[in-house]
Amino acid sequence: MARLTRTQQRNDLVLAAVLFLGGLTSAVLSSVSGIYGDQQGSLAVALGYVAVLAIPIAFRRRWPSIAAVIVAVAYFLAVTFRIPELYAGNIAMFIALYTVGAWETNRRRATIVRIALIVGMFAWLFVVMFQEATQPVDPSVEGPFSRAGAFSPFVAYQLLNILINALYFGGAYYFGNRSYQQMRERAALEERTAELETEREVTAAQAVALDRVRIARELHDVVAHHVSLMGVQAGVARSLLDRDPDAARQNLAGIEGSARSSLHELRQLLETLRTPDGDSAPDTAPTTHGLTSIAGLVDEATAAGLPTTLTVIGEAASDPPPLVQVNLYRIAQEALTNARRHAGPDATADVRLRFDPDAVELEVANTGRRGSSTPGLGQLGMRERAAASGGTIEIGPRARGGWLVRVRVPLLTPEVSRV
């Protein structure tokens, strides 16, 4: 339920002040006009009655049931003892009953209070009507309503009173309930809006985190591969500098090519991230490579001192999606980089690219020492790329020695495969 605000409290005070001033005016005019004739009460009592009506209205939303009971009892006594004021009392009664339905948090209490007040008022109305109907009629005195006939003006007047009171109390009951439902719906909408805002912030934070992970993975693949290659080539060039200057020169040229290639990929990645309308995901950035670029990786690994062969088995019915191609390329790149680091000086590597009707499989195997038993960022990146492509990956030692990385990516969805 909505909490009572200071603005609403201030509005209730203003409403009570307006009701008090209106009630004073009504009491003075009613007293002067003599609406009850010789039986009406004094003006001083009427002014006190108006004050009793206004004070509970000032706190109607804070204590709705108590305010309604006070107003109802005051109204009942005022009409019973002919206090010359009717209009402010009727308005206060309607507001009080409406407030119970709209602001009483205990809905059982709200129902009981309103039904009790309405039943009590109607019971009192019927008692008054019965008394008027059973009073002896003096034929010499002409009253305002004739009782002659089955449907006399007197009967019509009493039925009109019942109808007006039914509309009066029924309206207060209905509009109070309706207001309560609307406030609940508004509160639920505000709560849902706050939840959606929180979810949006969480989603945005997750998107930023995923982008940072993808960027870190891409930078790791680019930098680790080229820096590792340059380190191996620099060591070979240093060892050959005195014995074979030409071979050393070739290795230095390879270092220069690797540096240029690394800078080119990093520049393209940064340009993609800086472009507002561009795709900032590194998996689809212009720095990506396809399956045809794997042959270049094999040549670089061989030139760096790791004899590597490439075998392509089968033919692809259609080009795999760009995301699949770049992920397989990066997995091959990382596997060859790890082989150069951990396999040892006499190791060899074999890259196999196999195309099946419904999948593409990449296998990178090397001889020599086994790889690191502790998974690092490279292995984590390979597993993430395989998962992002919807495939599976195996990373571990081979039974006959060496290390194996095998990834298989389906090219058709299960729904298409069953057709």
C-alpha positions in Angstrom: 0.0 0.0 0.0 1.2 3.5 -0.8 2.6 5.5 2.1 1.1 8.7 3.3 3.1 11.7 2.0 3.5 15.2 3.4 1.6 16.6 0.4 -1.4 14.3 1.1 -1.3 15.3 4.8 -1.2 19.0 3.9 -4.1 18.4 1.4 -6.2 16.8 4.2 -5.6 19.9 6.4 -6.7 22.2 3.6 -9.8 20.0 3.0 -10.7 20.1 6.7 -10.3 23.9 6.8 -12.6 24.3 3.7 -15.1 21.9 5.2 -15.1 23.9 8.5 -15.6 27.2 6.8 -18.3 25.8 4.6 -20.0 24.2 7.6 -19.9 27.5 9.5 -21.6 29.2 6.6 -24.2 26.4 6.3 -24.9 26.4 10.0 -25.4 30.1 10.2 -27.7 30.1 7.1 -29.6 27.0 8.3 -30.1 28.5 11.7 -31.4 31.8 10.3 -33.7 30.1 7.9 -35.1 27.8 10.6 -35.0 24.5 8.7 -36.2 22.6 11.7 -38.7 25.2 12.9 -39.2 25.5 16.6 -37.4 22.1 17.3 -34.0 23.0 16.0 -31.0 23.3 18.2 -28.9 26.4 19.0 -26.4 28.0 16.6 -23.6 27.5 19.2 -24.2 23.7 19.2 -24.1 23.8 15.4 -20.7 25.5 15.4 -19.3 22.9 17.7 -20.8 20.2 15.5 -19.0 21.6 12.5 -15.7 21.5 14.4 -16.3 17.9 15.3 -16.8 17.1 11.6 -13.7 18.9 10.4 -11.1 17.7 12.9 -11.4 13.9 11.9 -11.2 14.9 8.2 -7.8 16.4 8.8 -6.6 13.0 9.9 -8.8 10.8 7.7 -6.0 9.0 5.8 -3.9 8.4 8.9 -6.8 6.8 11.0 -9.6 6.3 8.4 -11.8 4.0 10.5 -11.7 6.1 13.6 -12.4 9.2 11.6 -15.4 7.6 9.9 -16.9 6.4 13.2 -16.5 9.9 14.8 -18.1 11.6 11.8 -21.0 9.1 11.6 -21.8 9.4 15.3 -21.7 13.2 15.1 -23.9 13.2 12.1 -26.4 10.8 13.7 -26.6 13.0 16.8 -26.9 16.2 14.8 -29.9 14.9 12.8 -31.5 13.3 15.8 -31.4 16.5 17.9 -32.2 18.8 15.0 -28.9 20.7 14.9 -29.3 23.3 12.1 -26.6 22.0 9.7 -27.1 19.3 7.0 -24.9 19.9 4.0 -21.4 19.8 5.6 -22.4 16.7 7.6 -23.5 14.9 4.4 -20.2 15.8 2.7 -18.1 14.8 5.7 -20.0 11.4 5.9 -19.3 10.7 2.2 -15.6 11.6 2.5 -15.2 9.5 5.6 -16.8 6.4 4.1 -14.8 6.8 0.9 -11.5 7.2 2.9 -12.1 3.9 4.8 -12.4 2.1 1.5 -9.5 3.8 -0.1 -6.9 4.0 2.8 -7.7 1.4 5.4 -4.9 -1.1 5.1 -6.8 -3.8 7.1 -9.4 -4.7 4.4 -11.5 -6.8 6.8 -11.8 -3.9 9.2 -12.6 -1.6 6.3 -15.5 -3.8 5.2 -16.8 -4.3 8.7 -16.7 -0.5 9.6 -18.4 0.5 6.4 -21.1 -2.1 6.5 -21.8 -1.4 10.1 -22.2 2.3 9.5 -24.3 1.8 6.4 -26.6 -0.7 8.1 -26.9 1.5 11.1 -27.8 4.5 9.0 -30.4 2.6 7.1 -31.9 1.1 10.3 -32.1 4.6 11.7 -33.7 5.8 8.5 -36.4 3.1 8.5 -37.1 3.8 12.2 -37.7 7.4 11.4 -39.9 6.5 8.4 -41.9 4.1 10.5 -42.5 6.7 13.1 -43.6 9.2 10.5 -45.9 6.7 8.9 -47.6 5.6 12.1 -48.2 9.1 13.5 -51.9 10.1 13.6 -52.9 12.5 10.9 -54.8 15.6 11.8 -57.3 16.3 9.0 -57.4 20.0 9.9 -53.7 20.4 9.4 -52.4 20.1 5.9 -49.0 18.6 5.8 -46.4 18.9 3.0 -47.1 15.4 1.7 -50.5 13.9 1.3 -51.0 10.3 2.4 -54.1 9.6 0.3 -54.0 6.7 -2.0 -51.9 3.5 -2.3 -49.0 5.4 -3.9 -49.3 8.7 -2.1 -46.9 11.6 -2.3 -45.7 10.6 1.2 -44.8 7.1 0.0 -43.1 8.5 -3.0 -41.1 10.9 -0.8 -39.9 8.0 1.5 -38.9 5.9 -1.5 -36.9 8.8 -2.9 -35.1 9.1 0.5 -34.2 5.4 0.3 -33.0 5.7 -3.3 -30.9 8.8 -2.5 -29.3 7.2 0.5 -28.6 4.0 -1.4 -26.8 6.0 -4.1 -25.0 8.0 -1.5 -23.6 5.1 0.6 -23.2 2.8 -2.4 -21.2 5.5 -4.2 -18.9 6.1 -1.2 -18.4 2.3 -0.9 -17.7 1.7 -4.6 -15.4 4.7 -5.2 -13.4 3.9 -2.0 -12.7 0.3 -3.2 -11.9 1.5 -6.7 -9.4 4.0 -5.4 -7.8 1.4 -3.2 -7.4 -1.0 -6.2 -5.9 1.8 -8.3 -3.4 2.7 -5.6 -2.4 -1.0 -5.4 -2.0 -1.2 -9.1 0.1 2.0 -9.2 2.3 0.7 -6.4 2.8 -2.6 -8.2 3.6 -0.7 -11.4 6.2 1.4 -9.6 7.7 -1.6 -7.9 7.9 -3.4 -11.3 9.4 -0.3 -12.9 12.1 -0.2 -10.1 12.8 -3.9 -10.7 13.1 -3.4 -14.4 15.5 -0.5 -13.8 17.6 -2.7 -11.6 17.6 -5.5 -14.1 18.6 -3.0 -16.8 21.5 -1.8 -14.8 22.6 -5.4 -14.0 22.2 -6.4 -17.7 24.3 -3.3 -18.7 27.0 -4.2 -16.2 27.0 -7.8 -17.5 27.3 -6.7 -21.1 30.2 -4.5 -20.1 31.8 -7.4 -18.3 31.3 -9.7 -21.3 32.8 -7.1 -23.6 35.8 -6.8 -21.4 36.3 -10.5 -21.3 36.0 -10.7 -25.1 38.5 -7.9 -25.5 40.9 -9.4 -23.1 40.6 -12.8 -24.9 41.2 -11.2 -28.3 44.2 -9.2 -27.0 45.6 -12.3 -25.3 45.4 -14.2 -28.6 47.0 -11.5 -30.7 49.7 -10.5 -28.2 50.6 -14.0 -26.9 50.9 -15.5 -30.4 53.0 -12.7 -32.0 55.2 -12.0 -28.9 55.9 -15.7 -28.4 56.7 -16.1 -32.1 59.0 -13.0 -32.0 60.7 -14.4 -28.9 61.5 -17.7 -30.5 62.7 -16.1 -33.7 64.9 -13.7 -31.8 66.5 -16.6 -29.9 67.2 -18.4 -33.2 68.6 -15.2 -34.8 70.9 -14.7 -31.8 72.2 -18.2 -32.0 72.8 -18.0 -35.8 74.1 -14.4 -35.9 77.8 -15.5 -36.0 77.5 -18.9 -37.8 74.9 -18.1 -40.4 74.1 -14.4 -40.9 71.7 -15.0 -43.8 69.6 -17.3 -41.7 69.7 -14.8 -38.8 68.6 -12.1 -41.2 65.6 -14.2 -42.2 64.6 -14.7 -38.6 64.9 -11.0 -38.0 62.7 -10.4 -41.0 60.2 -12.8 -39.5 60.3 -10.8 -36.2 59.6 -7.6 -38.2 56.7 -9.3 -40.0 55.2 -10.6 -36.7 55.5 -7.1 -35.1 53.8 -5.5 -38.1 51.0 -8.1 -38.1 50.4 -7.7 -34.4 50.3 -3.9 -34.6 47.9 -4.1 -37.6 45.5 -6.4 -35.7 45.7 -4.2 -32.6 45.0 -1.1 -34.6 42.0 -2.6 -36.3 40.7 -3.8 -32.9 41.0 -0.3 -31.4 39.4 1.3 -34.4 36.4 -1.1 -34.1 36.0 -0.3 -30.4 36.2 3.5 -31.0 33.6 3.4 -33.7 30.2 4.4 -32.1 28.1 2.6 -34.7 30.5 -0.3 -35.2 30.4 -3.8 -33.7 32.5 -3.6 -30.6 32.5 -7.4 -30.0 36.0 -8.6 -30.9 34.6 -11.9 -32.1 33.1 -10.1 -35.1 35.6 -7.2 -35.4 37.7 -6.5 -38.5 40.7 -8.1 -36.8 39.3 -11.6 -37.3 40.6 -14.3 -39.6 39.0 -17.2 -41.4 39.9 -20.8 -41.8 42.1 -20.0 -44.8 44.4 -18.1 -42.5 45.3 -21.3 -40.6 47.8 -22.1 -43.3 49.7 -18.9 -42.3 49.8 -20.0 -38.7 51.3 -23.3 -39.8 54.0 -21.5 -41.8 54.8 -19.2 -38.9 55.1 -22.1 -36.5 57.5 -23.9 -38.9 59.6 -20.8 -39.4 59.8 -20.4 -35.6 61.4 -23.9 -35.2 58.3 -26.1 -34.7 57.9 -28.2 -37.8 54.1 -28.2 -38.4 52.0 -29.8 -41.1 48.5 -29.0 -42.2 46.0 -31.5 -43.5 42.5 -30.6 -44.8 40.1 -33.5 -44.9 36.9 -33.1 -46.9 35.3 -30.0 -48.3 32.8 -27.7 -46.7 29.4 -27.6 -48.4 29.2 -23.9 -47.5 31.4 -21.5 -45.6 31.0 -21.8 -41.9 29.7 -18.7 -40.1 32.3 -15.9 -39.6 32.1 -16.4 -35.8 32.9 -20.1 -36.1 35.8 -19.4 -38.5 37.5 -16.8 -36.3 37.1 -18.9 -33.1 38.6 -21.9 -34.8 41.5 -19.7 -36.1 42.1 -18.4 -32.6 42.0 -21.8 -31.1 44.6 -23.1 -33.6 46.7 -20.0 -32.9 46.6 -20.5 -29.2 47.3 -24.3 -29.5 50.4 -23.7 -31.7 51.6 -21.0 -29.4 51.4 -23.3 -26.4 53.2 -26.0 -28.4 56.1 -23.7 -29.1 56.3 -22.8 -25.4 56.0 -26.2 -23.8 56.7 -29.0 -26.3 60.5 -28.7 -26.3 63.1 -28.1 -29.1 62.6 -31.4 -31.0 58.8 -31.4 -31.0 56.6 -31.4 -34.1 53.0 -30.4 -34.6 50.2 -31.5 -36.8 47.1 -29.5 -37.7 44.0 -31.3 -39.1 41.0 -29.5 -40.4 38.1 -31.9 -41.1 34.8 -31.0 -42.8 31.9 -33.3 -42.1 28.4 -32.8 -43.6 27.1 -31.5 -40.3 30.2 -30.2 -38.5 33.7 -28.9 -38.8 36.5 -30.3 -36.6 39.9 -28.8 -35.8 42.7 -30.9 -34.3 46.1 -29.6 -33.2 48.5 -32.2 -31.9 52.1 -32.0 -31.0 54.8 -34.4 -29.9 57.4 -33.7 -27.2 56.7 -32.7 -23.7 53.2 -32.4 -22.4 51.7 -29.0 -21.9 51.2 -27.2 -18.6 49.0 -29.1 -16.3 47.6 -25.9 -14.8 44.9 -24.3 -17.0 45.8 -20.7 -17.9 44.1 -17.9 -19.8 44.9 -19.5 -23.1 43.0 -22.7 -22.3 40.2 -20.7 -20.8 39.9 -18.6 -23.9 39.8 -21.8 -26.1 37.0 -23.2 -24.1 35.1 -20.0 -24.2 35.5 -19.7 -28.0 34.3 -23.3 -28.5 31.3 -22.7 -26.3 30.5 -19.4 -28.1 30.4 -21.4 -31.4 28.1 -24.0 -29.9 30.8 -26.7 -30.1 32.8 -29.0 -27.7 36.5 -29.1 -27.1 39.1 -31.6 -25.7 42.3 -30.3 -24.2 44.8 -32.7 -22.6 47.8 -35.0 -23.0 47.8 -37.8 -25.6 48.3 -41.4 -24.7 51.3 -41.8 -26.9 52.9 -38.5 -25.7 52.5 -34.9 -26.5 49.4 -32.7 -26.3 46.1 -32.6 -28.1 43.5 -29.9 -28.7 40.4 -31.0 -30.6 37.3 -28.9 -31.1 34.2 -29.9 -33.0 31.5 -27.3 -34.0 28.2 -28.4 -35.5 27.2 -26.5 -38.6 23.5 -27.4 -38.6 21.0 -26.9 -35.8 19.3 -30.0 -34.4 16.0 -28.9 -36.0 17.6 -28.7 -39.5 19.4 -32.0 -39.0 16.1 -33.9 -38.3 14.5 -32.7 -41.5 
